[in-house]
Amino acid sequence: MTYTLYFVVLAACLGGAAGGLVHAMLVGPLNKPAWKGSPIDPGAMQHMFIGLVAGFVSWLPSLATYSAAGHAIGPPDLIGACGSAIFVGISGAKWLTSAADRQQSDMEKAQLREKRE
C-alpha cells in the first residue's frame, strides 16, 4: 500500500505535537492553575504547537526529495516520519522554551537595574 505526501506531512506533524506534549510533561505537571477557567494549561498547548512546527520543518527536505523523485511512500516512511518528529518535537520545544526563559530573565534583570538607578 502506498500513501501520498499528505500522510507523511500528517505523520511528521502529529509526531512533533506528541514530542511537544512529552516535553510539556517533562517540564512540569499539566494541571497547573487553569487559565481563565480552562482545564488545560495553555503552556502545554504552546509546547505542542512548537513541537508540531519543529516536526514539520525537520521533514521538509525529505518531503521535497519524495516529491521530486516520485518515491513510493509506504508504512516504514510514515513510521520514520512520526518517530523522528517526536524527538525533534521534544528537542525543538525545549530549545525554544529555554530561549524564551533566557530572554525573560534578561528583561527582568534590566528592569531591576533601572529601579536601582
Secondary structure, 3 states (H helix, E strand, C coil): CCECHHHHHHHHHHHHHHHHHHHHHHHCCCCCCCCCCCCCCHHHHHHHHHHHHHHHHHHHHHHHHHHHHCCCECHHHHHHHHHHHHHHHHHHHHHHHHHHHHHHHHHHHHHHHHHHC
